[in-house]
């Protein structure tokens, strides 16, 4: 299988394991979007489109150059289109709109209208006016009124300018005519004096004044005639109507967006949690941490953020797990040792964290070994663990051997063996001595007890991950191999890896993993990458 396929498979499985988190985020997004959409004030939107042409006829634009008229504003269309769009949405224009619509004429109303008014320059002379209103009709009235008032003010300003310029031209014409008439007497006087040169100059000046008077009169006439054409190129081409008004907010759209955002948030949190959590969640993680395959697994509840305990499995499930693990060893599927090969040997069943299930699995494996006809001793070295055989809890055992002399300790130990639940199964209980010294030293006696057993015994030891000051070393020294019990969502990957390294260093390599609480969506085999079973013939035997 390609590495990319493995990554995508693990990613899909991690998302599937976090399905409730993803669904919760989706529901949260839908709920938040619904509350937001339903709590918003209903608004209606309307748009109108207008086209602006030259307010002053193009033929007259050149004649205004010497008049001092300002052609940099909207009248001459020399301002950028964006600037004219801002003029339409300015408070100055909206003040006239508020007055025309009969709205309260105050600064707050003007600011509110400016906040919902948007003017966009579609082209150099085409503009789209969009505004909102509490009803569809009010939105339409606002959009149309803004466009109409802007066009009206623009035309009125243009007419006032042209009228003013026409009056100025008429005044120039009258002034030129008056000055021309005053030159007649001056010409006659020059002729009477015989000053022909002065008379000729005055005649030329009179001709110029007459020409200027006629030109000014013609300009005034043209401007007065152009008044009727002012604003012909500017009009409201597409007025807003209630048919195009839409309600806002759109509840369905907002809920859909909220659901999509919730889905994205859920995926992100699920991937983040899967990659950052220190706990073992899959078979592959357990196999990688223990450097050994998963030989038995049971499904169980997923551990939550607020629940990191190990619930005790039913007895029938523990028995099934132990039998499956013992069978896997007996079939030589996983690094078989002398214990699995049918001869005498010793096996340690240990968990990385305190759990009531590991002792039951050790008992089930010992029972399965005894049913195969081998005399088996179950040593319960977990002094503070949960008793797995209630009828042996009141008997002397491992901790009571602390005060026994070394010479007679082996004989005394064999006298403390108690019958188990099946034939050929014997149990060494934890003991009655709960003094601190006895609890600390008791597990260190296990290697000597195992070494002094008669030939033919198979031993299963159940112990904690850490035994007093000596760690796992005393128990690991008494066995040939070990089996790890790993609880999904409870055991941390680093703790399992450290325990695996300690067992390997102490000479009790991990043969396999019994996984508790595996997810139903985890379809991996739980075999470490590049795993190669060791040759059975090279394994040490007792």
C-alpha positions as CSV (number, residue, x, y, z in Angstrom):
1,X,0.0,0.0,0.0
2,X,1.3,3.4,-0.9
3,X,2.3,5.7,2.0
4,X,-0.2,8.4,0.8
5,X,-3.0,5.8,1.0
6,X,-2.1,5.0,4.6
7,X,-2.1,8.7,5.5
8,X,-5.5,9.3,3.9
9,X,-6.9,6.2,5.6
10,X,-5.7,7.3,9.0
11,X,-7.0,10.8,8.4
12,X,-10.5,9.4,7.4
13,X,-10.5,7.1,10.4
14,X,-9.5,9.9,12.8
15,X,-12.4,12.1,11.4
16,X,-14.8,9.2,11.8
17,X,-13.7,8.7,15.4
18,X,-14.4,12.4,16.1
19,X,-17.8,12.3,14.4
20,X,-19.6,13.6,17.4
21,X,-17.3,16.5,17.7
22,X,-17.8,17.4,14.0
23,X,-21.6,17.0,14.4
24,X,-21.5,19.2,17.5
25,X,-19.7,21.9,15.6
26,X,-22.1,21.7,12.7
27,X,-25.1,22.0,15.1
28,X,-23.4,24.9,16.9
29,X,-22.8,26.7,13.5
30,X,-26.5,26.1,12.5
31,X,-27.8,27.3,15.8
32,X,-25.5,30.3,15.9
33,X,-26.5,31.3,12.3
34,X,-30.2,30.8,13.0
35,X,-30.0,33.0,16.1
36,X,-28.1,35.6,14.2
37,X,-30.4,35.6,11.1
38,X,-33.6,35.6,13.1
39,X,-32.5,38.3,15.4
40,X,-31.6,40.7,12.6
41,X,-34.0,43.5,11.6
42,X,-35.6,42.7,8.3
43,X,-34.3,45.0,5.6
44,X,-35.3,45.4,1.9
45,X,-32.8,46.4,-0.8
46,X,-33.5,48.3,-4.0
47,X,-31.3,49.5,-6.8
48,X,-31.7,52.2,-9.5
49,X,-29.5,53.0,-12.4
50,X,-28.9,56.5,-13.9
51,X,-26.8,57.8,-16.7
52,X,-25.2,61.3,-16.5
53,X,-24.4,63.3,-19.6
54,X,-22.9,66.8,-19.9
55,X,-25.0,69.4,-18.2
56,X,-23.7,72.2,-20.5
57,X,-24.1,71.4,-24.2
58,X,-20.7,70.5,-25.7
59,X,-21.0,73.4,-28.2
60,X,-20.9,75.9,-25.4
61,X,-18.1,74.4,-23.3
62,X,-15.4,76.1,-25.3
63,X,-17.2,79.5,-24.9
64,X,-17.0,79.2,-21.1
65,X,-13.2,79.3,-21.0
66,X,-13.0,83.0,-20.6
67,X,-15.9,83.4,-18.3
68,X,-14.2,82.1,-15.2
69,X,-16.7,79.3,-14.9
70,X,-15.6,76.2,-12.9
71,X,-15.8,73.1,-15.2
72,X,-14.0,70.8,-12.7
73,X,-17.2,69.7,-11.0
74,X,-20.0,67.4,-12.0
75,X,-21.2,69.9,-14.7
76,X,-18.3,69.4,-16.9
77,X,-17.8,65.7,-16.1
78,X,-14.1,66.3,-15.4
79,X,-14.2,64.6,-12.0
80,X,-13.5,60.8,-11.7
81,X,-16.5,58.6,-11.7
82,X,-15.7,57.4,-8.2
83,X,-15.7,61.0,-6.9
84,X,-19.2,61.6,-8.4
85,X,-20.3,58.4,-6.8
86,X,-19.2,59.7,-3.4
87,X,-21.1,63.0,-4.1
88,X,-24.3,61.0,-4.6
89,X,-23.8,59.2,-1.3
90,X,-22.7,62.3,0.6
91,X,-24.6,63.7,3.6
92,X,-25.2,67.0,1.8
93,X,-27.2,65.3,-0.9
94,X,-28.9,62.8,1.5
95,X,-30.1,65.8,3.6
96,X,-32.2,66.8,0.6
97,X,-33.4,63.2,0.2
98,X,-34.5,63.0,3.9
99,X,-36.4,66.2,3.5
100,X,-38.1,65.1,0.2
101,X,-39.2,61.7,1.8
102,X,-40.6,63.4,4.9
103,X,-38.1,61.6,7.2
104,X,-37.0,63.2,10.5
105,X,-34.5,65.9,9.5
106,X,-31.7,65.3,11.9
107,X,-28.1,64.2,11.8
108,X,-28.8,60.7,13.1
109,X,-31.3,60.0,10.3
110,X,-28.8,61.3,7.7
111,X,-26.1,59.1,9.1
112,X,-28.4,56.0,9.2
113,X,-29.3,56.6,5.6
114,X,-25.7,57.1,4.6
115,X,-24.8,53.8,6.3
116,X,-27.2,51.8,4.0
117,X,-26.6,53.8,0.8
118,X,-24.1,52.5,-1.7
119,X,-23.3,54.1,-5.1
120,X,-21.2,52.3,-7.6
121,X,-19.7,53.7,-10.8
122,X,-20.5,51.0,-13.4
123,X,-18.9,53.0,-16.2
124,X,-17.7,56.6,-16.7
125,X,-21.2,57.9,-16.9
126,X,-23.4,55.1,-15.5
127,X,-24.1,54.7,-11.8
128,X,-25.9,52.1,-9.7
129,X,-27.6,53.5,-6.5
130,X,-28.4,50.8,-3.9
131,X,-30.0,51.4,-0.6
132,X,-31.9,49.5,2.2
133,X,-35.2,50.2,3.8
134,X,-37.5,48.7,6.5
135,X,-40.0,47.9,3.7
136,X,-39.7,47.2,0.0
137,X,-41.5,50.4,-1.0
138,X,-39.4,52.6,1.3
139,X,-36.2,51.0,-0.2
140,X,-37.5,51.8,-3.7
141,X,-38.5,55.3,-2.8
142,X,-35.0,56.0,-1.3
143,X,-33.1,54.6,-4.3
144,X,-35.2,56.6,-6.8
145,X,-35.2,59.8,-4.8
146,X,-31.4,59.8,-4.4
147,X,-31.0,59.5,-8.2
148,X,-33.8,62.0,-9.0
149,X,-32.5,64.6,-6.6
150,X,-29.0,64.3,-7.8
151,X,-30.1,64.8,-11.4
152,X,-32.4,67.6,-10.5
153,X,-29.7,69.5,-8.5
154,X,-27.3,68.9,-11.3
155,X,-29.7,70.3,-13.9
156,X,-30.7,73.3,-11.7
157,X,-27.0,74.2,-11.1
158,X,-26.4,73.9,-14.9
159,X,-29.4,76.1,-15.7
160,X,-28.4,78.7,-13.1
161,X,-24.9,78.8,-14.6
162,X,-26.0,79.1,-18.2
163,X,-28.5,81.8,-17.2
164,X,-25.8,83.7,-15.4
165,X,-23.5,83.4,-18.3
166,X,-26.2,84.5,-20.8
167,X,-26.8,87.6,-18.7
168,X,-23.1,88.3,-18.6
169,X,-23.0,88.0,-22.4
170,X,-26.0,90.3,-22.8
171,X,-24.3,92.8,-20.5
172,X,-21.1,92.7,-22.6
173,X,-23.1,93.2,-25.8
174,X,-24.9,96.3,-24.4
175,X,-21.6,97.7,-23.1
176,X,-19.9,97.2,-26.5
177,X,-22.9,98.9,-28.2
178,X,-22.8,101.9,-25.9
179,X,-19.1,102.3,-26.4
180,X,-19.5,102.0,-30.2
181,X,-22.1,104.8,-30.2
182,X,-19.8,107.0,-28.1
183,X,-17.1,106.7,-30.8
184,X,-19.3,108.4,-33.5
185,X,-18.9,111.9,-32.1
186,X,-15.1,111.3,-31.6
187,X,-14.8,110.3,-35.3
188,X,-16.7,113.4,-36.5
189,X,-14.5,115.7,-34.4
190,X,-11.3,114.1,-35.8
191,X,-12.6,114.5,-39.4
192,X,-13.4,118.2,-38.6
193,X,-9.9,118.8,-37.5
194,X,-8.5,117.1,-40.5
195,X,-6.9,114.4,-38.4
196,X,-7.6,111.5,-40.8
197,X,-5.2,109.1,-39.0
198,X,-7.1,109.4,-35.7
199,X,-10.4,109.1,-37.4
200,X,-9.3,105.8,-39.1
201,X,-8.1,104.4,-35.8
202,X,-11.4,105.2,-34.1
203,X,-13.4,103.7,-37.0
204,X,-11.4,100.4,-36.6
205,X,-12.1,100.4,-32.9
206,X,-15.8,101.0,-33.5
207,X,-15.9,98.1,-35.9
208,X,-14.3,95.8,-33.2
209,X,-16.8,96.9,-30.6
210,X,-19.6,96.3,-33.0
211,X,-18.3,92.8,-33.7
212,X,-17.9,92.1,-30.0
213,X,-21.4,93.2,-29.3
214,X,-22.8,91.0,-32.0
215,X,-20.8,88.0,-30.8
216,X,-21.8,88.5,-27.2
217,X,-25.4,88.9,-28.3
218,X,-25.2,85.6,-30.3
219,X,-23.6,83.8,-27.3
220,X,-26.4,85.0,-25.0
221,X,-29.0,83.9,-27.5
222,X,-27.3,80.5,-27.8
223,X,-27.1,80.0,-24.1
224,X,-30.8,81.0,-23.6
225,X,-31.7,78.6,-26.3
226,X,-29.6,75.8,-24.7
227,X,-31.6,76.1,-21.4
228,X,-34.2,73.8,-22.9
229,X,-31.6,71.1,-23.6
230,X,-30.0,71.1,-20.2
231,X,-30.0,67.6,-18.7
232,X,-31.1,65.9,-21.9
233,X,-28.3,63.4,-21.6
234,X,-28.9,62.6,-18.0
235,X,-31.8,60.4,-16.9
236,X,-32.9,57.6,-14.6
237,X,-32.7,54.8,-17.0
238,X,-33.7,51.9,-14.6
239,X,-35.8,53.1,-11.7
240,X,-36.0,50.7,-8.7
241,X,-39.2,48.7,-8.4
242,X,-40.6,46.4,-5.6
243,X,-40.2,43.4,-8.0
244,X,-36.4,43.6,-7.7
245,X,-36.3,44.3,-3.9
246,X,-35.0,41.4,-1.9
247,X,-35.3,40.8,1.9
248,X,-32.2,40.8,4.1
249,X,-31.0,38.9,6.0
250,X,-31.6,35.7,3.9
251,X,-32.3,33.1,6.6
252,X,-31.6,30.0,4.5
253,X,-28.4,31.5,3.2
254,X,-27.1,32.4,6.6
255,X,-28.0,29.0,8.1
256,X,-26.2,27.3,5.2
257,X,-23.1,29.4,5.7
258,X,-23.2,28.7,9.4
259,X,-23.4,24.9,8.7
260,X,-20.5,25.1,6.4
261,X,-18.4,27.1,8.9
262,X,-19.3,24.6,11.6
263,X,-18.3,21.7,9.3
264,X,-14.9,23.4,8.7
265,X,-14.5,24.1,12.4
266,X,-15.3,20.5,13.3
267,X,-12.9,19.1,10.8
268,X,-10.2,21.4,12.0
269,X,-10.7,20.6,15.7
270,X,-11.0,16.8,15.0
271,X,-7.7,16.8,13.1
272,X,-6.0,19.0,15.7
273,X,-7.2,16.7,18.5
274,X,-6.2,13.6,16.7
275,X,-2.7,14.9,15.9
276,X,-2.0,16.6,19.3
277,X,-3.6,14.1,21.7
278,X,-0.9,12.1,23.6
279,X,-3.2,9.1,24.1
280,X,-3.3,5.9,22.1
281,X,-6.4,5.9,19.9
282,X,-5.7,3.2,17.2
283,X,-4.3,-0.2,16.8
284,X,-1.4,1.2,14.7
285,X,-0.5,3.6,17.5
286,X,-0.5,0.8,20.1
287,X,1.6,-1.4,17.8
288,X,4.1,1.4,17.1
289,X,4.5,2.3,20.7
290,X,5.0,-1.3,21.9
291,X,7.0,-2.4,18.8
292,X,4.8,-5.4,18.7
293,X,1.6,-6.5,17.0
294,X,-1.9,-6.3,18.5
295,X,-2.9,-9.8,19.1
296,X,-6.3,-9.2,20.8
297,X,-8.6,-6.3,20.9
298,X,-12.0,-5.4,22.3
299,X,-14.2,-2.5,21.4
300,X,-15.3,-0.1,24.1
301,X,-16.3,3.4,24.9
302,X,-14.3,6.2,23.6
303,X,-12.5,8.2,26.3
304,X,-13.8,11.8,26.6
305,X,-11.9,14.9,27.6
306,X,-13.5,14.8,31.0
307,X,-13.4,10.9,31.4
308,X,-9.9,9.3,31.6
309,X,-10.8,6.2,33.7
310,X,-10.6,2.6,32.6
311,X,-14.0,1.0,33.0
312,X,-13.9,-2.6,34.1
313,X,-14.8,-5.0,31.3
314,X,-17.4,-7.8,31.8
315,X,-15.9,-11.1,32.9
316,X,-16.8,-12.9,29.7
317,X,-15.1,-10.2,27.6
318,X,-11.9,-10.4,29.7
319,X,-11.9,-14.2,29.4
320,X,-12.3,-14.0,25.6
321,X,-9.4,-11.5,25.3
322,X,-7.1,-13.7,27.4
323,X,-8.0,-16.8,25.5
324,X,-7.5,-15.0,22.2
325,X,-4.1,-13.7,23.3
326,X,-3.0,-17.1,24.6
327,X,-4.2,-18.7,21.4
328,X,-2.2,-16.2,19.3
329,X,0.9,-17.1,21.3
330,X,0.2,-20.8,21.0
331,X,-0.2,-20.6,17.2
332,X,3.3,-19.1,17.1
333,X,2.0,-16.0,15.4
334,X,3.9,-13.6,17.5
335,X,7.6,-14.2,18.4
336,X,6.9,-17.5,20.2
337,X,8.8,-18.2,23.4
338,X,9.1,-21.3,25.4
339,X,5.9,-20.4,27.2
340,X,4.0,-20.4,23.9
341,X,5.8,-23.4,22.5
342,X,4.4,-25.8,25.0
343,X,7.4,-26.1,27.3
344,X,8.0,-24.4,30.7
345,X,8.4,-20.7,30.6
346,X,7.4,-17.4,32.2
347,X,5.3,-14.5,30.9
348,X,4.6,-11.1,32.4
349,X,1.3,-9.4,31.8
350,X,1.6,-5.7,32.5
351,X,-0.2,-2.4,31.7
352,X,1.2,1.1,31.4
353,X,-1.4,2.5,33.7
354,X,-3.4,1.1,36.6
355,X,-6.4,-0.7,35.2
356,X,-8.7,-3.4,36.6
357,X,-8.6,-5.3,33.3
358,X,-5.0,-6.4,33.1
359,X,-5.3,-8.7,36.1
360,X,-8.3,-10.4,34.6
361,X,-6.5,-10.9,31.3
362,X,-3.5,-12.4,33.1
363,X,-5.9,-14.8,34.8
364,X,-7.6,-15.7,31.5
365,X,-4.2,-16.4,29.9
366,X,-3.2,-18.6,32.8
367,X,-6.4,-20.5,32.6
368,X,-6.0,-21.0,28.9
369,X,-2.5,-22.3,29.5
370,X,-3.7,-24.6,32.2
371,X,-6.5,-26.0,30.0
372,X,-3.8,-27.1,27.5
373,X,-2.5,-29.5,30.2
374,X,0.4,-27.5,31.5
375,X,0.8,-26.8,35.2
376,X,0.6,-23.1,35.5
377,X,1.3,-20.7,38.3
378,X,-0.3,-17.3,38.4
379,X,1.7,-14.8,40.5
380,X,-0.3,-11.7,41.5
381,X,2.6,-9.3,42.0
382,X,0.4,-6.2,41.8
383,X,0.2,-5.6,45.6
384,X,-2.4,-2.8,45.4
385,X,-4.3,-4.1,42.4
386,X,-7.9,-5.3,42.2
387,X,-8.3,-8.9,43.3
388,X,-9.3,-11.2,40.5
389,X,-10.0,-14.3,42.7
390,X,-12.2,-13.2,45.6
391,X,-11.8,-16.5,47.4
392,X,-8.0,-15.9,47.7
393,X,-8.1,-12.4,49.0
394,X,-7.7,-13.5,52.6
395,X,-4.7,-15.8,52.2
396,X,-1.1,-15.3,52.9
397,X,1.1,-14.7,49.8
398,X,3.9,-12.8,48.2
399,X,4.3,-10.0,50.8
400,X,4.4,-12.5,53.7
401,X,7.6,-14.1,52.3
402,X,9.6,-11.0,53.1
403,X,10.2,-12.1,56.7
404,X,10.9,-15.7,55.6
405,X,14.6,-16.8,55.7
406,X,16.1,-17.3,52.2
407,X,16.8,-20.9,52.9
408,X,13.2,-21.9,53.5
409,X,11.6,-19.2,51.3
410,X,11.1,-21.6,48.3
411,X,9.5,-24.3,50.4
412,X,7.2,-21.8,52.1
413,X,6.3,-20.2,48.8
414,X,5.1,-23.6,47.4
415,X,2.9,-24.0,50.5
416,X,1.2,-20.7,49.8
417,X,0.1,-21.8,46.3
418,X,-3.7,-21.9,46.2
419,X,-5.9,-23.8,43.7
420,X,-7.1,-21.7,40.9
421,X,-10.4,-21.8,39.0
422,X,-9.4,-24.7,36.6
423,X,-7.3,-27.8,37.0
424,X,-3.5,-27.4,36.9
425,X,-3.8,-23.7,37.8
426,X,-2.2,-22.4,41.0
427,X,-2.2,-18.9,42.3
428,X,0.3,-17.1,44.5
429,X,-1.8,-14.2,46.1
430,X,-0.4,-10.8,47.0
431,X,-0.4,-11.7,50.7
432,X,-1.7,-10.2,53.9
433,X,1.3,-8.1,54.9
434,X,0.7,-4.5,53.9
435,X,3.6,-2.9,55.6
436,X,5.6,-0.5,53.5
437,X,8.7,-2.7,53.6
438,X,6.8,-5.8,52.5
439,X,5.0,-4.0,49.7
440,X,8.3,-2.5,48.4
441,X,10.4,-5.7,48.7
442,X,7.7,-8.3,47.9
443,X,7.8,-8.1,44.1
444,X,11.6,-8.5,44.1
445,X,11.2,-12.0,45.5
446,X,9.4,-13.2,42.3
447,X,12.6,-14.1,40.4
448,X,13.8,-16.4,43.2
449,X,10.4,-18.0,43.5
450,X,10.2,-18.7,39.8
451,X,13.8,-20.1,39.7
452,X,13.0,-22.5,42.5
453,X,9.9,-24.0,40.9
454,X,10.0,-27.7,40.0
455,X,10.6,-28.5,36.3
456,X,7.5,-28.3,34.0
457,X,5.8,-25.2,35.5
458,X,4.6,-22.4,33.3
459,X,4.3,-19.0,35.0
460,X,2.1,-16.0,34.3
461,X,2.9,-12.9,36.4
462,X,0.7,-9.9,36.7
463,X,2.4,-6.8,37.9
464,X,2.2,-3.0,37.7
465,X,4.3,-0.9,35.4
466,X,6.4,0.4,38.2
467,X,7.3,-1.7,41.3
468,X,8.7,0.4,44.1
469,X,12.2,1.9,43.7
470,X,13.3,-0.9,41.4
471,X,10.9,-0.2,38.5
472,X,9.9,-3.1,36.3
473,X,13.3,-4.8,36.5
474,X,12.5,-7.4,39.3
475,X,9.5,-8.8,37.5
476,X,11.1,-8.6,34.0
477,X,14.1,-10.6,35.3
478,X,11.8,-13.5,36.2
479,X,10.2,-13.9,32.8
480,X,11.1,-14.7,29.2
481,X,8.7,-12.3,27.6
482,X,5.9,-10.0,28.3
483,X,2.5,-8.9,27.0
484,X,1.2,-5.3,27.3
485,X,-2.4,-4.4,28.1
486,X,-3.1,-1.0,26.6
487,X,-6.3,1.0,27.2
488,X,-7.4,3.2,24.3
489,X,-7.8,6.8,25.3
490,X,-6.2,6.2,28.8
491,X,-2.6,5.1,28.1
492,X,-0.3,7.7,26.6
493,X,1.9,6.6,23.7
494,X,5.1,7.9,25.3
495,X,4.4,5.9,28.5
496,X,3.8,2.7,26.5
497,X,7.0,3.3,24.5
498,X,9.0,3.8,27.7
499,X,7.6,0.7,29.3
500,X,8.4,-1.3,26.1
501,X,12.0,0.0,26.2
502,X,12.4,-0.9,29.9
503,X,11.1,-4.4,29.3
504,X,13.3,-4.9,26.3
505,X,16.3,-3.7,28.3
506,X,15.5,-6.0,31.2
507,X,15.3,-9.1,28.9
508,X,11.5,-9.4,28.7
509,X,10.7,-8.2,25.1
510,X,7.0,-7.5,24.4
511,X,5.4,-10.3,22.3
512,X,2.1,-8.6,21.6
513,X,-0.5,-6.1,22.8
514,X,-4.0,-6.7,24.2
515,X,-5.9,-3.6,23.2
516,X,-9.0,-2.5,25.2
517,X,-11.5,0.0,23.9
518,X,-10.6,-0.2,20.2
519,X,-12.8,1.9,17.9
520,X,-15.2,0.2,15.6
521,X,-14.0,2.4,12.8
522,X,-10.3,1.4,13.3
523,X,-9.8,-1.2,10.6
524,X,-6.1,-1.4,10.8
525,X,-4.3,-4.6,11.6
526,X,-2.1,-3.2,14.4
527,X,1.2,-4.5,13.1
528,X,4.3,-2.2,13.3
529,X,5.9,-1.2,10.1
530,X,8.8,-3.4,9.0
531,X,7.9,-6.0,11.7
532,X,9.8,-9.3,11.4
533,X,9.0,-12.1,13.8
534,X,12.1,-13.6,15.4
535,X,13.0,-17.2,14.9
536,X,11.5,-19.5,17.5
537,X,14.7,-21.5,17.7
538,X,16.8,-18.5,18.8
539,X,14.6,-17.7,21.8
540,X,15.9,-18.5,25.3
541,X,14.1,-21.2,27.2
542,X,13.9,-21.8,30.9
